[in-house]
Amino acid sequence: MRNLMKTQSHVDFSDYTLIIPSVSVGNIPQLTIDLLITTYELERLSAIWHPAIVPCVGSDPYDSNKSDICTACELYLNEQLKLAVIQLRSTIEKKLALNFFNDLRDVILHLGFKCTFVLASSFDYELHNISGEKFYFLSNADCNDIMRNCSVKPLQPDMNGKYYLNGDGFAVKIYQVIQESTTCTLLVKYASEGDNRPDALMMLRRLSVVMGLKEPLDENIKCPSSWRFVFGGPPPQGLY
Amino acid sequence: MFGEIVEPCTRALIDEDEFDEFTEHAVGVPDWEGNAEPPDDIDYLIFIETERVKAFVQNCVLKEPAPVSKINNAGIEICIVDENKYFVIFSGKKNFTCNEITQLLEKWIKTAKYVCAITSESIYNYQNDNLQEKPTSLVKMLTSNNKNKALDYGILECPNLVTGLGASILTYCLLAGVKCNLYVIYVDTAPLDSLNMKSLLMLFSDLGISLKNTNISLTPASNLYM
């Protein structure tokens, strides 16, 4: 994969769907990617390197018994499901963001992914019509029927014809860069900040149906072990 | 306004309007002073990050404080400690991102037989379910090579994350197949004192780095709360 990653296995990505999270409100896309990795048992293929990625390292967030390390940006896949996901645990340096998007698009084209999904979330106080579901999409593929069946509404442009989402990070921009060259869909959930694990669960279910995967049953959904600390560690004993 | 609490709009790592405008960014030119090419024989290449560790190294370790090489616009100084042992001291980002700085030092990293990075963090940011009382200091490590048990300080547990140049170096080494350890020193106070410096002294001793003295006089950056 050019200079972006190093892998010893040669995978034919031509039938694969790639999912990219945008760092956005409540980190819902990243939480959804966590759930995808644990629920569908995706394996880590490689770390991804780019000057734009803000580095971070830690222990394996999915298995506390392993001594593997996780890095800021990694590619996971499930060969049976033909599913590849990028997990981004930090963010992108703004000044190099465009270079990153262009390089990522080139890699997607080079590896020949069948289609790409970009996940995003946005502040729900921006919504004027709050009836019904809070999922919206933007796509250059013919997916209106399946989206309608899943109660996902098309995203509307603003008065200037531009798509704008508040708090979506780089979602709209990366969608615009990728959709110029290949099939791409942006899936957005409007949400408020708080305990966003239920939002991630909802996005996982919706995404599974949209991608044609079997919707996971409640008992089959696995949360990563790192989610124990979603509200921080235990209080210090000195308090008592 | 003084006293006003400004809450970020979201806990996600984004700023409002941050990604509204995207511009093409030209790659910066590093301003090397001294030799940009590494020597042929580097046994140890040790990256030093954060003010605490940097001040300790400059006060207690470096016999020859003048760097053999530096990148002026990247906040990098490369100093020789002992024969074939080099410190890369990072003073904070200037014109380059952490990953760009790592790429600038690519040849040095690939030449070294052993790479390690030392960084520090407040112990109050350390999360561990089993730790009832937090000690004054402790050292945790992450390694690119699981079989490397030479210095066993205990693997940094999830969900603790390390950021900065050390994280970038370890990520790069993982991809490049270079052996690298990252040590994180958790300390309870911002300026080092005789108690919380113990872990740092032990680490340097274990790395085989001799100290020129331990007579440290680290001046706090601020007199607030003194």
Contacts between the chains, C-beta under 8 A, distances in Angstrom:
chain1	res1	chain2	res2	distance
A	5	B	175	7.3
A	6	B	175	4.8
A	6	B	176	7.8
A	23	B	12	5.3
A	23	B	13	5.4
A	23	B	14	5.6
A	24	B	10	7.8
A	24	B	12	5.7
A	24	B	14	6.7
A	25	B	10	5.2
A	25	B	12	6.0
A	26	B	10	7.2
A	26	B	11	7.5
A	26	B	12	6.7
A	27	B	11	7.3
A	27	B	12	5.1
A	46	B	175	7.7
A	47	B	171	6.0
A	47	B	174	5.9
A	47	B	175	5.8
A	49	B	99	7.0
A	49	B	171	6.6
A	49	B	172	6.8
A	49	B	175	5.5
A	50	B	99	6.9
A	51	B	97	5.6
A	51	B	99	4.5
A	51	B	100	4.6
A	51	B	103	6.5
A	52	B	97	7.0
A	52	B	99	7.4
A	53	B	99	6.2
A	54	B	13	7.6
A	54	B	97	7.6
A	54	B	98	7.3
A	54	B	163	7.0
A	55	B	98	5.3
A	55	B	99	6.0
A	55	B	163	6.4
A	55	B	164	7.1
A	55	B	165	7.8
A	55	B	167	4.0
A	55	B	168	3.8
A	55	B	171	5.5
A	56	B	161	4.8
A	56	B	162	6.6
A	56	B	163	4.7
A	56	B	167	5.1
A	57	B	142	5.6
A	57	B	161	6.9
A	57	B	162	5.3
A	57	B	166	8.0
A	57	B	167	4.5
A	57	B	170	5.1
A	57	B	171	6.2
A	57	B	182	6.6
A	58	B	142	7.3
A	58	B	156	6.6
A	58	B	158	6.1
A	58	B	159	6.9
A	58	B	160	6.0
A	58	B	161	4.2
A	58	B	162	6.7
A	59	B	142	7.2
A	59	B	155	5.9
A	59	B	156	5.9
A	59	B	157	5.8
A	59	B	158	4.5
A	59	B	160	7.6
A	60	B	158	6.8
A	61	B	158	5.2
A	61	B	159	6.6
A	64	B	157	7.2
A	64	B	158	5.8
A	67	B	143	7.9
A	67	B	146	5.1
A	67	B	155	5.3
A	68	B	146	7.2
A	69	B	142	5.2
A	69	B	143	7.4
A	69	B	144	7.3
A	69	B	170	7.1
A	69	B	174	7.0
A	71	B	167	7.8
A	71	B	170	7.9
A	71	B	171	4.6
A	71	B	174	6.8
A	72	B	167	7.3
A	72	B	171	6.9
A	89	B	161	7.2
A	90	B	13	6.4
A	90	B	163	7.1
A	91	B	13	3.9
A	91	B	14	6.8
A	93	B	97	4.9
A	94	B	18	5.8
A	94	B	19	6.9
A	94	B	22	7.9
A	95	B	23	7.7
A	95	B	25	4.7
A	95	B	97	8.0
A	96	B	25	5.4
A	96	B	97	6.5
A	97	B	19	6.7
A	97	B	22	5.7
A	98	B	22	4.4
A	98	B	23	6.8
A	98	B	24	5.9
A	98	B	25	7.0
A	99	B	24	7.6
A	99	B	25	6.1
A	101	B	22	7.8
A	123	B	9	7.9
A	123	B	10	7.8
A	166	B	16	7.6
A	167	B	9	6.9
A	167	B	10	5.7
A	167	B	12	7.5
A	167	B	14	7.0
A	167	B	16	7.5
A	168	B	19	8.0
A	169	B	12	6.9
A	169	B	14	4.7
A	169	B	18	7.7
A	169	B	19	5.9
A	170	B	19	4.6
A	173	B	19	6.0
A	173	B	22	5.9
A	193	B	10	5.8
A	193	B	11	6.3
A	225	B	158	6.8
A	226	B	158	4.8
A	226	B	159	4.6
A	228	B	129	7.5
A	229	B	127	5.7
A	229	B	158	7.8
A	229	B	159	4.4
A	232	B	127	6.8
A	233	B	127	3.7
A	233	B	128	6.7
A	233	B	129	6.8
A	234	B	129	6.3
A	236	B	133	7.8
A	236	B	134	6.9
A	237	B	132	4.9
A	237	B	133	6.0
A	238	B	133	7.4
